[in-house]
Amino acid sequence: MALQCGIVGLPNVGKSTLFNCLSNAKAQAANFPFCTIEPNVGVITVPDERLEKLETLVKPDRVVPTTIEIVDIAGLVKGASKGEGLGNQFLGNIRETDAIIHVVRCFDDGNVVHVDGSVDPVRDKEVIDTELQLKDLDTVDKRIQKVRKQADTGNKDAKTEFQVLSILKGTLEKGISARAAVLDDNQVEIARSFQLLTFKPVLYVCNVDEASVVSGNAHSQRLAESVAKEKAEVILISAAMEADIAELESYEERMEFLNDAGLSEAGVNKLIRSAYRLLELQTYFTAGVKEVRAWTIRRGMTAPQAAGVIHTDFEKGFIRAETIHYDDFIKYGSETAVKEAGKMGVEGKEYVVQDGDVMHFRFNV
């Protein structure tokens, strides 16, 4: 499942530095706007301690973690919705992603130029929001023109779509992102089909100085207060510090660095897991002597759908799934011991896979 999170923000907020820490793909990180002319895509391994524990018990020939894709999108500027600063191209890049990681500068440094001359995370966040909202409003207006005539003739589907569009238009005209529109479950599905930029789920990353990476600072607190009603997650990361950690060669050196800073893990790990949740993803495992592997599925997938992630034939010919809850596998130590304890489930087509399930599929093609 090649799902993508797009990293957005104003120029010089630390997006490309952060991207370099996340990925082996090396985006140019320079102290001037538009240093990233084309979107950079990195395939990011999702850290998961459960995979390491399964490896210890099963001792497979190889271990395969799950991944997501991160796209570094060049810095947006005021007027992007009207094409300023290659705006149309960059907004198009955002449209292709499944979720947004919004990096906001929350540090003071006279050596790093700010496009607006001062550090103000709330203003910066609102600049990006406004550009995305204006682009969405244009999209909604064009869609309304197409649907209105059909709705006027009594077409039931068109009337429903027109109603959803009208709600979204009213929300956007108030300067509120589409994801905050009041919609029922059916309307949400219709709204999602429009691929609006501000309907995508968002994670705010406060790029702070090293001294503020544990508790934040006045800048990050202001941003958190400004997005409180959005029900969005806000995390603290020091991109400069993450870059220093990435330069260290050994695991021991990295952990010593983190411990000295009062941290238990690198910020990029926290960001990756947050992005994974943002995409409404979860993990199930297959575990055998040849391979222990993590598989990515959308939350709520059934056993046949989860099997189809491995191969479409598994879904087409699905018979049953032999399922072990992760905690039971760890408790009993092996598949054989789990079976002997009567803790292995045999599930049919209606079973909704749980995060961490260890699964074996029976199928017939």
C-alpha positions as CSV (number, residue, x, y, z in Angstrom):
1,M,0.0,0.0,0.0
2,A,2.0,3.0,-1.3
3,L,0.4,5.6,0.9
4,Q,2.0,9.0,1.1
5,C,2.4,11.9,3.5
6,G,3.4,15.2,2.1
7,I,5.6,17.5,4.1
8,V,4.5,21.2,3.7
9,G,5.4,24.5,5.1
10,L,6.8,27.9,4.3
11,P,10.4,28.1,2.9
12,N,13.2,27.8,5.5
13,V,11.1,26.1,8.2
14,G,13.3,22.9,8.2
15,K,11.2,20.7,5.9
16,S,14.1,19.4,3.8
17,T,16.4,19.0,6.7
18,L,13.7,16.9,8.4
19,F,13.1,15.0,5.2
20,N,16.9,14.2,4.9
21,C,16.7,12.7,8.4
22,L,13.7,10.6,7.5
23,S,15.0,9.2,4.3
24,N,18.1,8.2,2.4
25,A,16.9,10.4,-0.4
26,K,19.0,13.6,0.1
27,A,17.0,16.7,-0.7
28,Q,19.0,19.9,-0.9
29,A,18.8,21.8,2.4
30,A,19.8,25.4,1.8
31,N,19.2,28.8,3.5
32,F,17.0,30.2,0.7
33,P,13.4,29.7,-0.6
34,F,12.6,27.1,-3.4
35,C,15.8,25.0,-2.9
36,T,13.5,22.0,-3.5
37,I,12.2,22.4,-7.0
38,E,10.8,18.9,-7.6
39,P,9.1,16.9,-4.9
40,N,11.4,14.4,-3.3
41,V,10.0,11.0,-2.3
42,G,11.5,8.8,0.4
43,V,10.4,5.3,1.4
44,I,10.5,5.3,5.2
45,T,10.7,2.3,7.5
46,V,8.1,2.3,10.3
47,P,9.8,1.6,13.6
48,D,8.0,-1.2,15.5
49,E,9.4,-2.9,18.7
50,R,6.9,-5.8,18.2
51,L,8.8,-6.8,15.0
52,E,12.1,-7.0,17.0
53,K,10.4,-9.2,19.7
54,L,9.0,-11.5,17.1
55,E,12.4,-11.8,15.5
56,T,13.9,-12.8,18.8
57,L,11.4,-15.6,19.3
58,V,11.1,-16.9,15.8
59,K,14.7,-16.4,14.6
60,P,13.9,-16.1,10.9
61,D,16.2,-15.9,8.0
62,R,15.1,-12.3,7.4
63,V,12.9,-9.5,8.8
64,V,10.9,-7.2,6.6
65,P,9.5,-4.0,8.3
66,T,6.6,-2.0,6.8
67,T,7.0,1.3,5.1
68,I,5.3,4.5,4.2
69,E,6.2,7.2,1.6
70,I,7.1,10.7,2.6
71,V,7.1,13.5,0.0
72,D,9.1,16.7,0.5
73,I,7.1,19.4,-1.2
74,A,8.8,22.7,-2.0
75,G,8.1,25.7,0.3
76,L,4.7,27.4,-0.3
77,V,4.4,31.2,-0.2
78,K,1.6,33.7,0.1
79,G,-0.2,33.7,-3.3
80,A,0.5,30.1,-4.1
81,S,-3.2,29.5,-4.9
82,K,-2.8,32.0,-7.7
83,G,0.4,30.5,-9.0
84,E,3.0,32.5,-7.0
85,G,6.3,30.8,-6.5
86,L,5.4,27.7,-8.6
87,G,2.3,27.5,-6.5
88,N,0.1,25.5,-8.9
89,Q,2.7,22.8,-9.3
90,F,3.3,22.5,-5.6
91,L,-0.4,22.4,-4.7
92,G,-0.8,19.7,-7.3
93,N,1.9,17.7,-5.5
94,I,0.0,18.0,-2.2
95,R,-3.3,16.8,-3.9
96,E,-1.6,13.5,-4.7
97,T,-0.7,12.7,-1.1
98,D,-3.0,11.0,1.4
99,A,-2.1,13.2,4.5
100,I,-0.2,16.3,5.3
101,I,2.7,16.9,7.7
102,H,2.8,20.6,8.3
103,V,6.2,21.8,9.6
104,V,6.1,25.1,11.4
105,R,9.1,27.1,12.5
106,C,9.2,27.5,16.2
107,F,12.8,28.6,16.8
108,D,14.7,31.9,16.8
109,D,17.9,32.0,14.8
110,G,19.1,35.2,13.1
111,N,21.3,33.2,10.8
112,V,18.3,31.5,9.2
113,V,16.2,33.9,7.0
114,H,12.4,33.9,7.4
115,V,10.5,34.9,4.3
116,D,8.3,37.3,6.3
117,G,11.1,38.7,8.4
118,S,10.1,37.4,11.8
119,V,9.1,34.1,13.6
120,D,5.4,33.8,14.1
121,P,4.1,30.2,13.9
122,V,0.4,31.0,14.1
123,R,0.8,33.5,11.2
124,D,2.9,31.1,9.2
125,K,0.4,28.3,9.7
126,E,-2.5,30.6,8.6
127,V,-0.6,31.5,5.4
128,I,-0.4,27.9,4.4
129,D,-4.0,27.3,5.5
130,T,-5.3,30.3,3.5
131,E,-3.5,29.2,0.3
132,L,-4.9,25.6,0.6
133,Q,-8.4,26.9,1.4
134,L,-8.5,29.3,-1.5
135,K,-7.4,26.5,-3.9
136,D,-10.2,24.2,-2.4
137,L,-12.7,27.0,-2.7
138,D,-11.9,27.2,-6.4
139,T,-12.3,23.5,-6.8
140,V,-15.6,23.5,-5.0
141,D,-17.0,26.4,-7.0
142,K,-16.1,24.6,-10.3
143,R,-17.7,21.4,-9.1
144,I,-20.9,23.3,-8.0
145,Q,-21.2,24.7,-11.5
146,K,-21.2,21.2,-12.9
147,V,-23.6,19.6,-10.4
148,R,-26.1,22.4,-10.0
149,K,-28.0,21.8,-13.3
150,Q,-28.3,18.1,-12.6
151,A,-29.5,18.8,-9.1
152,D,-32.1,21.2,-10.4
153,T,-33.5,18.4,-12.7
154,G,-34.2,16.3,-9.6
155,N,-31.2,13.9,-9.9
156,K,-31.0,12.4,-6.4
157,D,-27.2,11.8,-6.4
158,A,-26.5,15.3,-7.8
159,K,-28.7,16.8,-5.1
160,T,-26.8,15.0,-2.3
161,E,-23.5,16.1,-3.8
162,F,-24.7,19.7,-4.2
163,Q,-25.7,19.7,-0.5
164,V,-22.2,18.5,0.5
165,L,-20.5,21.0,-1.8
166,S,-22.6,23.8,-0.3
167,I,-21.6,22.9,3.2
168,L,-17.9,22.8,2.2
169,K,-18.2,26.1,0.4
170,G,-19.7,27.8,3.5
171,T,-17.0,26.3,5.7
172,L,-14.1,27.4,3.4
173,E,-15.6,30.9,3.0
174,K,-15.3,31.4,6.8
175,G,-11.5,30.6,6.5
176,I,-12.0,27.1,8.0
177,S,-10.4,24.0,6.5
178,A,-12.7,21.5,4.9
179,R,-11.8,18.8,7.4
180,A,-13.7,20.8,10.1
181,A,-17.0,20.9,8.1
182,V,-19.9,19.3,10.0
183,L,-20.8,16.2,7.9
184,D,-22.5,12.9,8.5
185,D,-20.7,9.6,7.6
186,N,-22.2,9.4,4.1
187,Q,-21.4,13.0,3.4
188,V,-17.8,12.5,4.6
189,E,-17.3,9.8,1.9
190,I,-18.7,12.1,-0.8
191,A,-16.5,15.0,0.4
192,R,-13.4,12.7,0.4
193,S,-14.0,12.0,-3.3
194,F,-13.4,15.7,-4.2
195,Q,-9.7,15.3,-3.1
196,L,-9.7,18.7,-1.3
197,L,-6.3,19.8,0.1
198,T,-7.8,20.9,3.4
199,F,-9.9,17.8,3.8
200,K,-6.7,15.6,4.2
201,P,-5.8,14.8,7.8
202,V,-2.9,16.9,9.2
203,L,-0.1,16.5,11.7
204,Y,1.6,19.7,12.9
205,V,5.4,19.4,13.5
206,C,6.9,22.2,15.6
207,N,10.5,22.6,14.6
208,V,12.1,23.9,17.8
209,D,15.6,24.5,19.1
210,E,17.4,21.7,20.9
211,A,16.7,23.3,24.3
212,S,12.9,23.1,23.7
213,V,12.7,19.6,22.3
214,V,11.3,18.1,25.5
215,S,8.8,20.7,26.8
216,G,8.4,23.1,23.9
217,N,8.6,26.9,24.0
218,A,6.4,30.0,23.7
219,H,6.2,29.6,19.9
220,S,5.1,25.9,20.1
221,Q,2.6,26.6,22.8
222,R,1.0,29.4,20.7
223,L,0.7,27.0,17.8
224,A,-0.8,24.2,19.9
225,E,-3.4,26.6,21.3
226,S,-4.3,27.9,17.8
227,V,-5.0,24.3,16.4
228,A,-6.7,22.9,19.6
229,K,-10.1,22.9,17.9
230,E,-8.8,21.0,14.9
231,K,-8.3,17.8,16.9
232,A,-4.9,17.5,15.1
233,E,-1.8,16.0,16.7
234,V,1.1,18.4,17.5
235,I,4.6,17.1,18.0
236,L,7.9,18.7,18.9
237,I,11.1,18.0,16.8
238,S,14.4,19.8,16.4
239,A,15.4,19.2,12.8
240,A,18.9,20.5,13.5
241,M,19.3,18.0,16.3
242,E,17.9,15.2,14.2
243,A,20.5,16.0,11.6
244,D,23.2,15.7,14.2
245,I,21.8,12.3,15.3
246,A,21.7,11.0,11.7
247,E,25.5,11.7,11.4
248,L,26.3,9.4,14.3
249,E,27.4,6.0,13.2
250,S,26.5,3.6,16.0
251,Y,23.3,2.9,17.8
252,E,25.2,3.4,21.1
253,E,26.3,6.9,20.1
254,R,22.8,7.9,19.1
255,M,21.3,6.6,22.3
256,E,23.9,8.5,24.4
257,F,23.1,11.7,22.5
258,L,19.4,11.2,23.1
259,N,19.8,10.4,26.7
260,D,21.9,13.6,27.2
261,A,19.0,15.5,25.7
262,G,16.4,13.9,27.9
263,L,14.9,11.8,25.1
264,S,14.2,8.1,24.8
265,E,14.1,8.0,21.0
266,A,14.8,10.1,18.0
267,G,12.1,12.5,17.0
268,V,11.8,11.1,13.5
269,N,10.6,7.8,15.0
270,K,7.9,9.6,16.8
271,L,7.0,11.5,13.6
272,I,6.9,8.3,11.5
273,R,4.5,6.6,13.9
274,S,2.3,9.7,14.1
275,A,2.2,9.8,10.3
276,Y,1.2,6.1,10.2
277,R,-1.7,6.8,12.6
278,L,-2.6,9.8,10.6
279,L,-3.1,7.6,7.5
280,E,-5.4,5.4,9.6
281,L,-3.0,2.4,9.1
282,Q,-2.2,-0.5,11.3
283,T,0.1,-3.5,11.1
284,Y,-0.4,-7.3,11.1
285,F,2.5,-9.8,11.0
286,T,3.4,-13.1,9.4
287,A,6.0,-15.1,11.3
288,G,7.9,-18.1,10.0
289,V,11.4,-19.4,10.0
290,K,12.0,-18.0,6.5
291,E,10.6,-14.5,7.2
292,V,9.0,-12.4,9.9
293,R,7.2,-9.5,8.1
294,A,5.1,-6.5,9.0
295,W,2.2,-5.8,6.6
296,T,0.4,-2.5,6.3
297,I,-3.4,-2.4,6.1
298,R,-6.1,0.3,6.6
299,R,-7.9,0.2,9.9
300,G,-11.1,-1.9,9.7
301,M,-9.9,-4.3,6.9
302,T,-11.3,-7.8,7.0
303,A,-9.2,-10.9,6.9
304,P,-9.6,-11.5,3.1
305,Q,-8.7,-7.8,2.4
306,A,-5.7,-8.1,4.6
307,A,-4.7,-11.3,2.8
308,G,-5.0,-9.5,-0.5
309,V,-2.2,-7.1,0.6
310,I,0.2,-10.1,0.3
311,H,-1.3,-11.3,-3.0
312,T,-4.6,-10.8,-4.8
313,D,-4.9,-14.6,-5.1
314,F,-5.0,-14.8,-1.3
315,E,-8.1,-12.6,-1.2
316,K,-9.8,-14.3,-4.2
317,G,-9.4,-17.8,-2.8
318,F,-9.6,-17.0,0.9
319,I,-10.8,-19.9,3.1
320,R,-9.8,-18.9,6.6
321,A,-7.3,-17.1,8.7
322,E,-5.4,-18.7,11.6
323,T,-4.9,-15.7,14.0
324,I,-2.8,-15.2,17.1
325,H,-3.0,-12.0,19.1
326,Y,0.4,-10.4,19.4
327,D,0.4,-10.5,23.3
328,D,-0.4,-14.2,23.2
329,F,2.4,-15.0,20.8
330,I,4.9,-13.1,23.2
331,K,3.4,-14.7,26.3
332,Y,3.6,-18.3,25.0
333,G,6.7,-17.9,22.9
334,S,5.9,-19.8,19.7
335,E,3.0,-20.7,17.4
336,T,3.1,-24.3,18.7
337,A,2.8,-23.2,22.3
338,V,-0.1,-20.9,21.4
339,K,-2.0,-23.7,19.7
340,E,-1.4,-26.0,22.7
341,A,-2.8,-23.3,25.0
342,G,-5.9,-23.0,22.8
343,K,-5.2,-19.4,22.0
344,M,-5.1,-19.6,18.2
345,G,-8.3,-18.3,16.5
346,V,-9.7,-19.7,13.3
347,E,-11.4,-16.7,11.6
348,G,-13.7,-16.4,8.5
349,K,-14.4,-13.7,5.9
350,E,-16.1,-11.3,8.4
351,Y,-13.2,-11.1,10.8
352,V,-11.8,-7.5,11.2
353,V,-8.0,-7.7,11.6
354,Q,-6.7,-6.2,14.8
355,D,-3.5,-4.2,15.1
356,G,-0.6,-6.7,15.9
357,D,-2.4,-9.9,14.8
358,V,0.0,-12.6,13.8
359,M,-1.7,-14.3,10.9
360,H,-1.5,-17.4,8.6
361,F,-3.9,-17.5,5.6
362,R,-5.5,-20.6,4.1
363,F,-6.6,-20.1,0.5
364,N,-7.5,-22.0,-2.6
365,V,-7.1,-20.7,-6.2
